[in-house]
Amino acid sequence: MRRRGSCGTIQGVPELTASSLMEHHEAAKTLVSLLEGNGRFVAGEPRYKRDITSARQHALGQTPTAAVFTCIDSRVTAESVFDCDFGQLLVVRTAGHVPDRAAVGSLEFAAAELGVSLVIVLGHERCGAINAALHAVEDDTHDPRSDYLVEQLWQPASQALAEASEGEDAAPKALRLQVRRTVADLGRRANLDGVLIAGAVYDLDTGEVTLIEEN
């Protein structure tokens, strides 16, 4: 799925599926707005400076419309990537966007207490946690139970290696499998019922966010 594809029920967003967009119309419009912000970021034309003046203007309250669940990688700064101001975006981070209890609880809080109707699961290329899991599977000498992150990422890493062609880098496949896996996990949470969960990948070199297929 390409971010600027022409298909879909709302201009700018390809099919997540079409039924998802019809069910989550307002959240889908928020997604369009965030992708437009990413376009400004890529073009080097951000709307928001996020300086102290803006921070003071938003100090008394917040009205976020979306949450981004992403990796801890220092190069992935969601507020900049989507060109959002203070108070517009909630960000939850774990290595490899592993949906542990604290992360899921934070997203559930965002939905219940702050009315967030959109969660973007944002993976990124060259993810260190994904690569660590791939190396562990390849070495076949690592007990995944001894390392929480490796244990949590073992399935997408092993599947990517099994499906990769000879000489193919399995990391991009593992990353996308983990994004889809996280989207599916969040989609099964009763406390996130009614929230649109979208998967995406951030390109470290171009700055572009690309939506990915649900399955």
GUDREN-280271 format. One record per residue: x, y, z of N, C-alpha, C, O in turn; residue in three letters. Coordinates in steps of 0.05 Angstrom, whole numbers, plus 5000, padded with zeros to 4 digits. Example, Ala and Ser with C-alpha at 12.3 -4.5 7.8 and 13.67 -1.06 7.14 Angstrom:
// residues 2
526448865156524649105156526449345156528549345169ALA;525749555142527349795143525850015157526850235161SER;
// end
This chain:
// residues 215
501749765000500050005000501850255000503650275016MET;501250434982502850674980501350914991498850934987ARG;502751085005501451305019499851485001497751575009ARG;500751524977499451714959497851564937497551674915ARG;496951324943495351174924492751314918491851484933GLY;491551234895489151374887486551224896484451344894SER;486850974905484450834913483750894942485350994957CYS;481250834949480350874977477951054978477251184959GLY;476651055001474151205003474651495012472851665009THR;476951555022477651825030480251905016482151755016ILE;480152135003482452224987485052225003485052335025GLN;487152104993489752105006490251855022492551805030GLY;488151695028488651445043487651215027485251185022VAL;489451035019488650785005486950605023486650675047PRO;485950395013484250215028485750095052487849965048GLU;484650125075485850005099484649725105486249535110LEU;482149685105480349645083478249865081478050045098THR;476649855059474650055055472650045079471650255087ALA;471949815089470049785111471149925136469650045151SER;473849905140475050035164474650335162474150475182SER;475050455138474850735135471950835138471451045149LEU;470050675128467250745131466450745161464950915170MET;467450555176466850525204468150745221467150825241GLU;470550835212472151025228472651275212474951355207HIS;470551405203470851625185472451855196474251955183HIS;471851935221473252165233476252085238477952255234GLU;476751845247479451755251480951755224483351815224ALA;479651665203480951665177481651945167483751985155ALA;479952135173480552415166482952515182484652665172LYS;483152425207485552495223488052375211490152505210THR;487752125201490051995188490852155163493252185158LEU;488952245148489652415124491152655133493252725120VAL;490252785154491653025164494452965173496253125167SER;494952745186497652675194499452615171501752685171LEU;498352475150499952425127500552685111502752705100LEU;498752875112499353135100501553275116503353405104GLU;501553245142503753345159506353215152508453355151GLY;506352955147508752825139509752935112512152955108ASN;507852995095508653115069510153375073512053435059GLY;509153545092510453795098513253745110515153885103ARG;513453545127516053475139518053395117520353485117PHE;517153215099518953125077519853355059522053365050VAL;517953545055518553775037520253985051521054175039ALA;520653955077522154155092520654405097521754625099GLY;517954375099516154605103514254565126511854575123GLU;515354515150513654465173511954715181512754935177PRO;509554655191507754865199508254955227507855185234ARG;509254765244509454825273512454845281514054675274TYR;513055055296515755085306516254945333518454875340LYS;514054905348514154775374516254905392517954775405ARG;516155175394517955315411516555375438514355275443ASP;517855525455516855575482514155725481512455675499ILE;513755895462511256035459508955845455506855865468THR;509355655437507355455432506855275456504655205462SER;509055205470508855035494507055175515505455045527ALA;507455435519505855585538502955595530501155585547ARG;502455625504499655645495498055395500495655405504GLN;499455165501498154915505498554795533497854565538HIS;499654955551500354855577497954775594498254595611ALA;495654895590493354855608491654615600489954535616LEU;492154505577490554275569491454155543493054275529GLY;490353915537491053785512488553665499486753575512GLN;488553665472486353545457487553375435487153435411THR;489053165442490252995421488152855405486052775416PRO;488652815379486752675362487852395354486352235343THR;490352345360491552085352493752015371494852185385ALA;494451765371496751655385498551515366497551385347ALA;501151535370503051385354504551185372505751275392VAL;504450935365505850735380508250655362507950535341PHE;510650725372513050705356515350595372515050525395THR;517650585359520050475371521450685388520850925386CYS;523350605405524850795422527050925406528351105417ILE;527450855381529750955365529751265365527751395360ASP;532051375372532351665375531951825349531552065349SER;532051675326531751805300528751825292528151955271ARG;527051705307524151705300522651885319521851795341VAL;522252125312520852325329518152385317517952545298THR;516152255328513452265315512352545312511152605291ALA;512752715331511652985329512853135305511453285292GLU;515453085299516653215276515853075250515153195230SER;515852805251515152645227512452715216512052725192VAL;510452775235507752835226507153135229504853225225PHE;509253295235508953585237506553665254504653795245ASP;506653575280504553645299505653835320507953835327CYS;503753995331504454185352504154045379503253825381ASP;504754195401504254105428501254045430499554185420PHE;500653825445497853765451496353615429494053555433GLY;497553565406496153445384496553135382494852995371GLN;498753035392499552765387500552635413502252745427LEU;499552395419500652235441502552035429502051915408LEU;504751985443506851805433507551595454508251665477VAL;507351345447508051125464510350975451510250925427VAL;512450915466514850785454515650535469515750535494ARG;516350325454517850105465519650015442519150065419THR;521849875449523649775428522149575410520849395420ALA;522249625384520949455365517849465368516449285359GLY;516849685379514049725385512749465394510649375383HIS;513949345415512849105427510549185446511049355463VAL;508149085442505849175458505749045485504148875490PRO;507549145503507449035530505149165546503649325535ASP;504849085571502549175587502449475590500349595589ARG;504749595595504849885599504050035574502550235575ALA;505049935551504450065526501550045519500250245512ALA;500449805522497649765516495849925535493950045527VAL;496549915560495050075580495150365574493150505578GLY;497350465564497550755557495750815534494351025534SER;495650645514493850685491490950665499489250815489LEU;490350475516487550455526486750705542484550795539GLU;488650815558488051055572487551285553485751455557PHE;489151295532488851515512486051505499484851705495ALA;485051255494482451235482480251295502478351435495ALA;480451195526478351225546478151505558476051615561ALA;480451615564480551865579480952115562480052335569GLU;482152075538482752305521481352295495481552475478LEU;479752085490478152075466479552025440478552085419GLY;482051925442483551865418482151645401481551435412VAL;481751695376480351505359482151375337481251215321SER;484751445337486651335318489251265331490351425347LEU;490251025326492850945335494450865310493550695295VAL;496750985306498550905285500850745297502350845314ILE;501150495288503450335295505650395275505450325251VAL;507750525284509750635266512450485269513950535289LEU;513050305251515650175250517650345234516850545222GLY;520150255234522150405218524250215208524850005221HIS;525450285186527650125174530050125193530450305209GLU;531649915190534149885205533649895236535050035250ARG;531549755244530849745273532749555288533049325281CYS;534049665308535949505323534749265338535949055339GLY;532349295348531049075362530348855343530748615349ALA;529348925320528648725299531248575291531248335288ILE;533348725286535948605278537048415299538148205293ASN;536748485325537648315346536148055346537347835350ALA;533548065341531947825340532647655316532847405318ALA;533147775294534047625270536647485275536947255267LEU;538547625287541147495292540847265312542147055309HIS;539047295331538647075351537446835337538246605343ALA;535546875319534346645305536446515287536646275285VAL;537946685273539946575254542046415269542946195260GLU;542946505293545046365308543946105320545445915323ASP;541346105326540045865336541345765362541245525368ASP;542645945376543845865401542746025425543645995448THR;540846195419539846385439537146285449535346225434HIS;536946265475534346195487532646455489533346635505ASP;530546475473529046725473527846795500527347035505PRO;527446595517526346655544528246815561527346925581ARG;530746825554532746965570532847265563534247415576SER;531547345541531547625532528747695524527647595504ASP;527447875539524647935534524148035506522247935493TYR;525748215496525248325470525648115448524048095429LEU;527747955450528147745431525747545431524847455410VAL;524847485455522547305457520147415443518747275429GLU;519647675447517247805436517447835405515447845391GLN;519847855395520347895367521147645352521747655328LEU;521247425366522247165354520447085331521446995310TRP;517847095334516046995314516347145287516747015267GLN;516147415287516447555261519247515249519647505225PRO;521347495267524047465257524347185244525447165222ALA;523346985257523646715246521946675221522746545202SER;519546795220517946785196519246925173519246825150GLN;520347155178521747315156524047155145524447155121ALA;525647035162527946875153526946635137528246565117LEU;524746515145523746275131522646355103522846195084ALA;521546595101520346675076522246825057521646855033GLU;524446925067526347075051527746905030528446675036ALA;528047015006529546874985532546874992533447025009SER;534046694979536946684984538246954977537847064955GLU;539747054996541047314993539347554999540347774999GLY;536847515004535047735010535347825039535547655057GLU;535348085044535348185071532648145084530648235074ASP;532547995106530047925119528948145137526648135145ALA;530648345142529848555162527348705153525548745170ALA;527148805128524648955121522148785124520048875132PRO;522348525117520048345119519348305149517048315156LYS;521448265166520948225194519648475206517748455223ALA;520548705198519448955208516448975202514849035219LEU;515748925177512948945168511248735181508848785188ARG;512348495185510848285200510348375229508148325239LEU;512248505241511848605269509848825270508248845289GLN;509849005250507849215249505049095247503249165263VAL;504648905228502048775225501248625250498948625258ARG;503148495262502648335287501748525309499948455324ARG;503048755311502248945332499549065327497949095345THR;498949125301496349225294494149025301492149095313VAL;494648765295492748555301492348525331490148495341ALA;494548545346494448515375492648735387490848685403ASP;493148985379491649215389488749195381486949265395LEU;488249095356485549075346483848875362481348885361GLY;485148695376483648495392483048595421481648465436ARG;484048825428483648935455480849055457480149245443ARG;479348955476476649055480476549355486474749495478ALA;478549445501478549725509479349915486479350155489ASN;480149795464480749965440478649915418479049995395LEU;476449795426474249765407473250035398472750215414ASP;472950065371472150325360474450505352473950715340GLY;476850425359479250585352480350475326480650225323VAL;481050645307482350565282485250515287486750695296LEU;486250275281489050205285490250175257489450005241ILE;492250345251493550345224496450275227497850375246ALA;497550115209500350055209501850215188500850265167GLY;504350295195505850455177508850415182509650315203ALA;510450495163513450475165514650745158513850875139VAL;516550825174518051075170520651015157522250845167TYR;521251155135523751135121525751335133525451575130ASP;527951225145529851405158531251585138532151805146LEU;531551505113533051655093531351875081532352095076ASP;528851825075527252015061525352175079524452385073THR;524852055103522952185122520052115116518252215129GLY;519551945096516751895088515551665104516851475111GLU;513051705111511451495124509651365103508251495088VAL;509751095103508150945084506350755098507350595115THR;503850765093501950575104502450295093503250275070LEU;501950095109502349815099499749665101497949745116ILE;499549455086497149295085496549175113498349135129GLU;493949135118493149015144494048735146494748645168GLU;494148585125494948305126496148225099497047995096ASN;
// end
